[in-house]
């Protein structure tokens, strides 16, 4: 089967790919793919860039994924205290982070994208999934 040209990719589709670290990945747009990598016995989501370490898109295998699944290895940062979304305000603001609840001191927490991990893991194992 001929490789799929990068211009024919659909955001949210899961593809079988030829990359240094991953074999199945979801296309996240802007030449980025998210797939499962194994290193030192640990498996985790990693971003690969087409043309860098990912050089061949072989075939689509699932998708498009629902818009409720974040197409990134990590979810947006949240405030440790209130668990609401937070964002970087940067200097010269009085505090570098702010959250939706307006907590006085915001400590950020970033979680791995477990929903996408479980879905890709099932596809790697050949399990039929409905996202």
Secondary structure as GFF3:
##gff-version 3
##sequence-region A 1 131
A	DSSP	three_ten_helix	6	8	.	.	.	ID=ss1
A	DSSP	beta_strand	14	19	.	.	.	ID=ss2
A	DSSP	beta_strand	24	29	.	.	.	ID=ss3
A	DSSP	beta_strand	32	39	.	.	.	ID=ss4
A	DSSP	beta_strand	42	49	.	.	.	ID=ss5
A	DSSP	beta_strand	54	62	.	.	.	ID=ss6
A	DSSP	beta_strand	78	79	.	.	.	ID=ss7
A	DSSP	beta_strand	86	88	.	.	.	ID=ss8
A	DSSP	beta_strand	97	99	.	.	.	ID=ss9
A	DSSP	beta_strand	108	109	.	.	.	ID=ss10
A	DSSP	alpha_helix	114	124	.	.	.	ID=ss11
###
